[in-house]
């Protein structure tokens, strides 16, 4: 099992000791024998989207799909996926 943690905009939104919370999460996962991976998720090039009519959401999903690593179909997925939005 492996936990992948994404820190949203760490250069801009490091409020309430986010980096410390990530360090504690990593330590607790390690104590339990659970793999841990941390990824900083930055702004990059802004993508215009609309919350009103959903315009641009497809482009955002395409960028997310490009950034994720591919898992071969014959390999079992052992990552627990959690999203906090």
MOPAC internal coordinates of N, CA, C and O (Angstrom, degrees):
PM7 1SCF
backbone

  N    0.0000 0     0.00 0     0.00 0    0    0    0
  C    1.4410 1     0.00 0     0.00 0    1    0    0
  C    1.5269 1   107.81 1     0.00 0    2    1    0
  O    1.2310 1   121.21 1   -32.41 1    3    2    1
  N    1.3175 1   115.29 1   147.59 1    3    2    1
  C    1.4568 1   120.52 1  -178.77 1    5    3    2
  C    1.5220 1   109.08 1  -144.61 1    6    5    3
  O    1.2310 1   120.62 1   -42.90 1    7    6    5
  N    1.3209 1   116.43 1   137.10 1    7    6    5
  C    1.4581 1   122.84 1   175.40 1    9    7    6
  C    1.5249 1   107.53 1  -103.64 1   10    9    7
  O    1.2310 1   120.40 1   -51.73 1   11   10    9
  N    1.3290 1   116.83 1   128.27 1   11   10    9
  C    1.4608 1   121.61 1   175.43 1   13   11   10
  C    1.5176 1   107.04 1  -112.07 1   14   13   11
  O    1.2310 1   121.13 1   -60.59 1   15   14   13
  N    1.3221 1   115.44 1   119.41 1   15   14   13
  C    1.4601 1   121.75 1  -176.22 1   17   15   14
  C    1.5237 1   109.07 1  -107.45 1   18   17   15
  O    1.2310 1   120.35 1   -50.88 1   19   18   17
  N    1.3050 1   116.94 1   129.12 1   19   18   17
  C    1.4555 1   121.67 1   176.21 1   21   19   18
  C    1.5146 1   110.41 1  -110.75 1   22   21   19
  O    1.2310 1   120.49 1   -53.84 1   23   22   21
  N    1.3199 1   116.66 1   126.16 1   23   22   21
  C    1.4664 1   121.82 1   178.53 1   25   23   22
  C    1.5214 1   107.29 1  -101.16 1   26   25   23
  O    1.2310 1   120.65 1   -67.57 1   27   26   25
  N    1.3314 1   116.37 1   112.43 1   27   26   25
  C    1.4529 1   121.03 1  -177.37 1   29   27   26
  C    1.5184 1   111.26 1   -74.46 1   30   29   27
  O    1.2310 1   121.11 1   -54.76 1   31   30   29
  N    1.3218 1   115.47 1   125.24 1   31   30   29
  C    1.4637 1   123.75 1   175.08 1   33   31   30
  C    1.5329 1   112.73 1    47.92 1   34   33   31
  O    1.2310 1   119.07 1  -121.99 1   35   34   33
  N    1.3189 1   119.37 1    58.01 1   35   34   33
  C    1.4648 1   120.97 1  -175.05 1   37   35   34
  C    1.5226 1   114.17 1   -61.24 1   38   37   35
  O    1.2310 1   119.81 1   152.65 1   39   38   37
  N    1.3287 1   117.97 1   -27.35 1   39   38   37
  C    1.4608 1   119.68 1   179.40 1   41   39   38
  C    1.5213 1   112.73 1   -76.50 1   42   41   39
  O    1.2310 1   120.46 1   159.16 1   43   42   41
  N    1.3136 1   116.73 1   -20.84 1   43   42   41
  C    1.4554 1   120.75 1  -176.45 1   45   43   42
  C    1.5146 1   113.64 1  -110.20 1   46   45   43
  O    1.2310 1   120.35 1   148.79 1   47   46   45
  N    1.3135 1   116.93 1   -31.21 1   47   46   45
  C    1.4667 1   120.49 1  -172.49 1   49   47   46
  C    1.5220 1   113.24 1  -119.32 1   50   49   47
  O    1.2310 1   119.45 1  -141.36 1   51   50   49
  N    1.3012 1   118.66 1    38.64 1   51   50   49
  C    1.4623 1   120.37 1   177.40 1   53   51   50
  C    1.5292 1   108.96 1   -82.75 1   54   53   51
  O    1.2310 1   121.94 1  -110.52 1   55   54   53
  N    1.3235 1   113.88 1    69.48 1   55   54   53
  C    1.4510 1   119.77 1  -179.42 1   57   55   54
  C    1.5217 1   109.13 1  -107.43 1   58   57   55
  O    1.2310 1   121.06 1   -23.07 1   59   58   57
  N    1.3095 1   115.58 1   156.93 1   59   58   57
  C    1.4560 1   121.57 1   178.24 1   61   59   58
  C    1.5230 1   112.44 1    54.87 1   62   61   59
  O    1.2310 1   120.59 1  -142.67 1   63   62   61
  N    1.2997 1   116.47 1    37.33 1   63   62   61
  C    1.4741 1   122.86 1   173.81 1   65   63   62
  C    1.5200 1   112.63 1    57.74 1   66   65   63
  O    1.2310 1   119.95 1  -134.60 1   67   66   65
  N    1.3347 1   117.70 1    45.40 1   67   66   65
  C    1.4676 1   121.19 1  -179.51 1   69   67   66
  C    1.5188 1   111.91 1   -55.74 1   70   69   67
  O    1.2310 1   119.97 1   136.47 1   71   70   69
  N    1.3271 1   117.67 1   -43.53 1   71   70   69
  C    1.4668 1   120.06 1  -178.44 1   73   71   70
  C    1.5254 1   110.92 1   -63.83 1   74   73   71
  O    1.2310 1   120.31 1   144.28 1   75   74   73
  N    1.3023 1   117.01 1   -35.72 1   75   74   73
  C    1.4565 1   120.41 1   176.30 1   77   75   74
  C    1.5128 1   111.98 1   -66.23 1   78   77   75
  O    1.2310 1   120.57 1   140.68 1   79   78   77
  N    1.3205 1   116.51 1   -39.32 1   79   78   77
  C    1.4717 1   120.59 1   177.69 1   81   79   78
  C    1.5231 1   111.03 1   -64.46 1   82   81   79
  O    1.2310 1   120.62 1   141.45 1   83   82   81
  N    1.3242 1   116.42 1   -38.55 1   83   82   81
  C    1.4640 1   120.14 1   178.16 1   85   83   82
  C    1.5217 1   110.27 1   -66.08 1   86   85   83
  O    1.2310 1   120.39 1   139.70 1   87   86   85
  N    1.3370 1   116.86 1   -40.30 1   87   86   85
  C    1.4645 1   120.73 1   178.41 1   89   87   86
  C    1.5278 1   110.81 1   -62.71 1   90   89   87
  O    1.2310 1   120.35 1   139.61 1   91   90   89
  N    1.3204 1   116.93 1   -40.39 1   91   90   89
  C    1.4679 1   120.80 1   178.56 1   93   91   90
  C    1.5269 1   110.07 1   -66.57 1   94   93   91
  O    1.2310 1   120.06 1   137.99 1   95   94   93
  N    1.3245 1   117.49 1   -42.01 1   95   94   93
  C    1.4607 1   121.19 1   177.84 1   97   95   94
  C    1.5253 1   110.56 1   -60.88 1   98   97   95
  O    1.2310 1   120.34 1   136.61 1   99   98   97
  N    1.3325 1   116.95 1   -43.39 1   99   98   97
  C    1.4660 1   120.60 1   178.56 1  101   99   98
  C    1.5288 1   110.98 1   -62.31 1  102  101   99
  O    1.2310 1   120.42 1   135.67 1  103  102  101
  N    1.3306 1   116.80 1   -44.33 1  103  102  101
  C    1.4613 1   120.91 1  -179.48 1  105  103  102
  C    1.5295 1   110.84 1   -62.38 1  106  105  103
  O    1.2310 1   120.37 1   135.41 1  107  106  105
  N    1.3168 1   116.90 1   -44.59 1  107  106  105
  C    1.4688 1   120.24 1  -179.03 1  109  107  106
  C    1.5303 1   111.55 1   -66.28 1  110  109  107
  O    1.2310 1   120.50 1   142.08 1  111  110  109
  N    1.3288 1   116.66 1   -37.92 1  111  110  109
  C    1.4671 1   119.59 1   176.81 1  113  111  110
  C    1.5237 1   110.16 1   -64.26 1  114  113  111
  O    1.2310 1   120.36 1   137.28 1  115  114  113
  N    1.3299 1   116.91 1   -42.72 1  115  114  113
  C    1.4617 1   121.47 1   179.75 1  117  115  114
  C    1.5282 1   110.91 1   -61.78 1  118  117  115
  O    1.2310 1   120.28 1   137.29 1  119  118  117
  N    1.3232 1   117.08 1   -42.71 1  119  118  117
  C    1.4683 1   120.78 1   178.33 1  121  119  118
  C    1.5237 1   111.43 1   -57.69 1  122  121  119
  O    1.2310 1   120.53 1   147.37 1  123  122  121
  N    1.3267 1   116.59 1   -32.63 1  123  122  121
  C    1.4592 1   120.63 1  -176.74 1  125  123  122
  C    1.5252 1   112.59 1   -94.31 1  126  125  123
  O    1.2310 1   120.50 1  -174.40 1  127  126  125
  N    1.3409 1   116.65 1     5.60 1  127  126  125
  C    1.4539 1   120.67 1   178.98 1  129  127  126
  C    1.5237 1   113.52 1    74.13 1  130  129  127
  O    1.2310 1   120.66 1  -155.06 1  131  130  129
  N    1.3228 1   116.35 1    24.94 1  131  130  129
  C    1.4607 1   121.80 1  -179.92 1  133  131  130
  C    1.5218 1   108.21 1  -102.41 1  134  133  131
  O    1.2310 1   120.40 1   -48.09 1  135  134  133
  N    1.3292 1   116.83 1   131.91 1  135  134  133
  C    1.4569 1   120.61 1   177.77 1  137  135  134
  C    1.5231 1   110.98 1   -65.26 1  138  137  135
  O    1.2310 1   120.45 1   -26.81 1  139  138  137
  N    1.3170 1   116.74 1   153.19 1  139  138  137
  C    1.4604 1   120.89 1  -178.07 1  141  139  138
  C    1.5161 1   109.47 1  -141.01 1  142  141  139
  O    1.2310 1   120.80 1   -43.56 1  143  142  141
  N    1.3204 1   116.08 1   136.44 1  143  142  141
  C    1.4609 1   121.87 1   176.09 1  145  143  142
  C    1.5234 1   107.59 1  -136.58 1  146  145  143
  O    1.2310 1   120.89 1   -43.28 1  147  146  145
  N    1.3206 1   115.90 1   136.72 1  147  146  145
  C    1.4580 1   122.37 1  -178.22 1  149  147  146
  C    1.5217 1   109.17 1  -116.20 1  150  149  147
  O    1.2310 1   120.82 1   -44.91 1  151  150  149
  N    1.3200 1   116.05 1   135.09 1  151  150  149
  C    1.4567 1   120.38 1   177.43 1  153  151  150
  C    1.5179 1   109.71 1  -133.64 1  154  153  151
  O    1.2310 1   121.09 1   -50.22 1  155  154  153
  N    1.3292 1   115.51 1   129.78 1  155  154  153
  C    1.4551 1   120.24 1   173.50 1  157  155  154
  C    1.5220 1   107.80 1   -81.80 1  158  157  155
  O    1.2310 1   120.53 1   -48.75 1  159  158  157
  N    1.3075 1   116.59 1   131.25 1  159  158  157
  C    1.4595 1   121.42 1   179.91 1  161  159  158
  C    1.5187 1   106.82 1  -112.93 1  162  161  159
  O    1.2310 1   121.17 1   -70.11 1  163  162  161
  N    1.3352 1   115.37 1   109.89 1  163  162  161
  C    1.4583 1   120.44 1  -176.03 1  165  163  162
  C    1.5104 1   112.92 1  -101.90 1  166  165  163
  O    1.2310 1   121.97 1     4.05 1  167  166  165
  N    1.3023 1   113.83 1  -175.95 1  167  166  165
  C    1.4510 1   120.32 1  -176.16 1  169  167  166
  C    1.5244 1   111.60 1   -77.76 1  170  169  167
  O    1.2310 1   120.03 1   132.20 1  171  170  169
  N    1.3347 1   117.54 1   -47.80 1  171  170  169
  C    1.4577 1   119.41 1  -176.10 1  173  171  170
  C    1.5176 1   109.89 1    62.49 1  174  173  171
  O    1.2310 1   120.47 1    33.35 1  175  174  173
  N    1.3124 1   116.71 1  -146.65 1  175  174  173
  C    1.4559 1   120.80 1   176.50 1  177  175  174
  C    1.5232 1   109.16 1   -81.44 1  178  177  175
  O    1.2310 1   120.14 1   -54.06 1  179  178  177
  N    1.3203 1   117.34 1   125.94 1  179  178  177
  C    1.4696 1   119.00 1  -179.70 1  181  179  178
  C    1.5274 1   111.70 1   -64.68 1  182  181  179
  O    1.2310 1   120.96 1   -36.58 1  183  182  181
  N    1.3201 1   115.77 1   143.42 1  183  182  181
  C    1.4620 1   122.19 1   177.49 1  185  183  182
  C    1.5280 1   107.91 1  -115.98 1  186  185  183
  O    1.2310 1   120.08 1   -61.61 1  187  186  185
  N    1.3230 1   117.45 1   118.39 1  187  186  185
  C    1.4686 1   118.67 1  -179.24 1  189  187  186
  C    1.5269 1   111.08 1   -68.14 1  190  189  187
  O    1.2310 1   121.10 1   -49.49 1  191  190  189
  N    1.3152 1   115.51 1   130.51 1  191  190  189
  C    1.4687 1   121.57 1   177.59 1  193  191  190
  C    1.5197 1   109.00 1  -136.33 1  194  193  191
  O    1.2310 1   121.02 1   -16.11 1  195  194  193
  N    1.3126 1   115.66 1   163.89 1  195  194  193
  C    1.4548 1   121.28 1   179.07 1  197  195  194
  C    1.5228 1   109.52 1  -127.81 1  198  197  195
  O    1.2310 1   120.90 1   -57.56 1  199  198  197
  N    1.3253 1   115.88 1   122.44 1  199  198  197
  C    1.4567 1   120.09 1   175.44 1  201  199  198
  C    1.5271 1   110.74 1   -75.18 1  202  201  199
  O    1.2310 1   120.54 1   161.14 1  203  202  201
  N    1.3177 1   116.57 1   -18.86 1  203  202  201
  C    1.4633 1   120.68 1  -178.54 1  205  203  202
  C    1.5182 1   112.13 1   -74.19 1  206  205  203
  O    1.2310 1   120.31 1   130.46 1  207  206  205
  N    1.3419 1   117.02 1   -49.54 1  207  206  205
  C    1.4626 1   119.16 1  -175.76 1  209  207  206
  C    1.5245 1   113.90 1  -122.47 1  210  209  207
  O    1.2310 1   119.72 1  -175.52 1  211  210  209
  N    1.3234 1   118.15 1     4.48 1  211  210  209
  C    1.4543 1   121.86 1   175.99 1  213  211  210
  C    1.5226 1   115.05 1    78.65 1  214  213  211
  O    1.2310 1   120.20 1  -170.99 1  215  214  213
  N    1.3199 1   117.22 1     9.01 1  215  214  213
  C    1.4652 1   120.19 1   179.32 1  217  215  214
  C    1.5253 1   110.11 1   -61.94 1  218  217  215
  O    1.2310 1   120.37 1   -46.64 1  219  218  217
  N    1.3219 1   116.89 1   133.36 1  219  218  217
  C    1.4580 1   121.72 1   176.94 1  221  219  218
  C    1.5206 1   114.69 1    90.31 1  222  221  219
  O    1.2310 1   119.68 1   170.22 1  223  222  221
  N    1.3140 1   118.22 1    -9.78 1  223  222  221
  C    1.4675 1   120.82 1  -177.64 1  225  223  222
  C    1.5263 1   110.77 1   -65.03 1  226  225  223
  O    1.2310 1   120.03 1   143.13 1  227  226  225
  N    1.3254 1   117.55 1   -36.87 1  227  226  225
  C    1.4609 1   120.83 1   178.69 1  229  227  226
  C    1.5082 1   112.31 1   -59.96 1  230  229  227
  O    1.2310 1   120.18 1   140.08 1  231  230  229
  N    1.3288 1   117.25 1   -39.92 1  231  230  229
  C    1.4672 1   121.36 1   178.47 1  233  231  230
  C    1.5232 1   110.62 1   -65.88 1  234  233  231
  O    1.2310 1   120.59 1   140.97 1  235  234  233
  N    1.3262 1   116.48 1   -39.03 1  235  234  233
  C    1.4694 1   119.89 1   177.87 1  237  235  234
  C    1.5285 1   109.82 1   -63.18 1  238  237  235
  O    1.2310 1   120.06 1   134.84 1  239  238  237
  N    1.3292 1   117.50 1   -45.16 1  239  238  237
  C    1.4667 1   120.96 1   179.38 1  241  239  238
  C    1.5278 1   111.32 1   -63.50 1  242  241  239
  O    1.2310 1   120.20 1   142.87 1  243  242  241
  N    1.3283 1   117.22 1   -37.13 1  243  242  241
  C    1.4656 1   120.39 1   176.58 1  245  243  242
  C    1.5195 1   111.35 1   -62.15 1  246  245  243
  O    1.2310 1   120.05 1   137.93 1  247  246  245
  N    1.3415 1   117.51 1   -42.07 1  247  246  245
  C    1.4769 1   121.67 1   178.84 1  249  247  246
  C    1.5261 1   110.61 1   -64.88 1  250  249  247
  O    1.2310 1   120.20 1   139.47 1  251  250  249
  N    1.3220 1   117.22 1   -40.53 1  251  250  249
  C    1.4668 1   120.85 1   178.18 1  253  251  250
  C    1.5289 1   109.41 1   -63.67 1  254  253  251
  O    1.2310 1   120.31 1   135.66 1  255  254  253
  N    1.3296 1   117.02 1   -44.34 1  255  254  253
  C    1.4625 1   121.82 1   179.94 1  257  255  254
  C    1.5285 1   110.90 1   -61.14 1  258  257  255
  O    1.2310 1   119.92 1   140.05 1  259  258  257
  N    1.3305 1   117.77 1   -39.95 1  259  258  257
  C    1.4690 1   121.68 1   178.33 1  261  259  258
  C    1.5240 1   111.84 1   -64.34 1  262  261  259
  O    1.2310 1   120.40 1   146.32 1  263  262  261
  N    1.3302 1   116.84 1   -33.68 1  263  262  261
  C    1.4634 1   120.90 1  -175.57 1  265  263  262
  C    1.5276 1   113.05 1   -79.83 1  266  265  263
  O    1.2310 1   119.83 1   159.16 1  267  266  265
  N    1.3298 1   117.92 1   -20.84 1  267  266  265
  C    1.4588 1   120.51 1  -177.24 1  269  267  266
  C    1.5249 1   110.46 1   -81.26 1  270  269  267
  O    1.2310 1   120.64 1   -37.80 1  271  270  269
  N    1.3469 1   116.39 1   142.20 1  271  270  269
  C    1.4596 1   118.89 1   177.81 1  273  271  270
  C    1.5286 1   110.90 1   -70.77 1  274  273  271
  O    1.2310 1   120.74 1   -31.94 1  275  274  273
  N    1.3156 1   116.19 1   148.06 1  275  274  273
  C    1.4605 1   121.00 1   177.77 1  277  275  274
  C    1.5238 1   110.15 1   -82.56 1  278  277  275
  O    1.2310 1   120.75 1   -41.05 1  279  278  277
  N    1.3129 1   116.17 1   138.95 1  279  278  277
  C    1.4626 1   122.18 1   175.40 1  281  279  278
  C    1.5162 1   106.75 1  -111.08 1  282  281  279
  O    1.2310 1   119.86 1   -59.88 1  283  282  281
  N    1.3333 1   117.87 1   120.12 1  283  282  281
  C    1.4665 1   119.34 1   178.86 1  285  283  282
  C    1.5210 1   111.13 1   -55.47 1  286  285  283
  O    1.2310 1   120.69 1   -35.35 1  287  286  285
  N    1.3304 1   116.28 1   144.65 1  287  286  285
  C    1.4599 1   120.42 1  -176.50 1  289  287  286
  C    1.5180 1   112.93 1   -61.28 1  290  289  287
  O    1.2310 1   120.15 1   150.90 1  291  290  289
  N    1.3399 1   117.32 1   -29.10 1  291  290  289
  C    1.4533 1   119.92 1  -179.03 1  293  291  290
  C    1.5282 1   112.72 1   -82.69 1  294  293  291
  O    1.2310 1   119.90 1   174.50 1  295  294  293
  N    1.3166 1   117.80 1    -5.50 1  295  294  293
  C    1.4684 1   122.12 1  -179.92 1  297  295  294
  C    1.5202 1   108.75 1   -99.29 1  298  297  295
  O    1.2310 1   121.28 1   -48.07 1  299  298  297
  N    1.3252 1   115.16 1   131.93 1  299  298  297
  C    1.4531 1   120.13 1  -179.65 1  301  299  298
  C    1.5329 1   109.98 1   -72.82 1  302  301  299
  O    1.2310 1   120.58 1   -43.96 1  303  302  301
  N    1.2977 1   116.49 1   136.04 1  303  302  301
  C    1.4693 1   122.38 1   178.00 1  305  303  302
  C    1.5309 1   108.29 1   -79.78 1  306  305  303
  O    1.2310 1   120.11 1   -61.70 1  307  306  305
  N    1.3304 1   117.40 1   118.30 1  307  306  305
  C    1.4547 1   121.26 1  -177.46 1  309  307  306
  C    1.5169 1   111.52 1  -117.83 1  310  309  307
  O    1.2310 1   120.10 1  -157.48 1  311  310  309
  N    1.3203 1   117.41 1    22.52 1  311  310  309
  C    1.4409 1   121.35 1  -179.26 1  313  311  310
  C    1.5245 1   108.94 1  -101.73 1  314  313  311
  O    1.2310 1   120.99 1   -47.34 1  315  314  313
  N    1.3122 1   115.70 1   132.66 1  315  314  313
  C    1.4578 1   120.51 1   173.98 1  317  315  314
  C    1.5190 1   106.12 1   -84.87 1  318  317  315
  O    1.2310 1   120.31 1   -55.87 1  319  318  317
  N    1.3218 1   117.01 1   124.13 1  319  318  317
  C    1.4606 1   120.91 1  -177.15 1  321  319  318
  C    1.5273 1   109.72 1  -106.42 1  322  321  319
  O    1.2310 1   121.77 1   -54.19 1  323  322  321
  N    1.3290 1   114.21 1   125.81 1  323  322  321
  C    1.4584 1   120.41 1   178.55 1  325  323  322
  C    1.5122 1   107.65 1  -133.98 1  326  325  323
  O    1.2310 1   119.94 1   -45.36 1  327  326  325
  N    1.3032 1   117.72 1   134.64 1  327  326  325
  C    1.4599 1   122.20 1   176.49 1  329  327  326
  C    1.5078 1   109.14 1  -122.93 1  330  329  327
  O    1.2310 1   120.80 1   -50.11 1  331  330  329
  N    1.3153 1   116.07 1   129.89 1  331  330  329
  C    1.4664 1   121.61 1   174.30 1  333  331  330
  C    1.5164 1   105.93 1  -114.40 1  334  333  331
  O    1.2310 1   120.91 1   -64.08 1  335  334  333
  N    1.3025 1   115.86 1   115.92 1  335  334  333
  C    1.4652 1   120.91 1  -175.51 1  337  335  334
  C    1.5105 1   109.00 1  -110.91 1  338  337  335
  O    1.2310 1   120.10 1   180.00 1  339  338  337

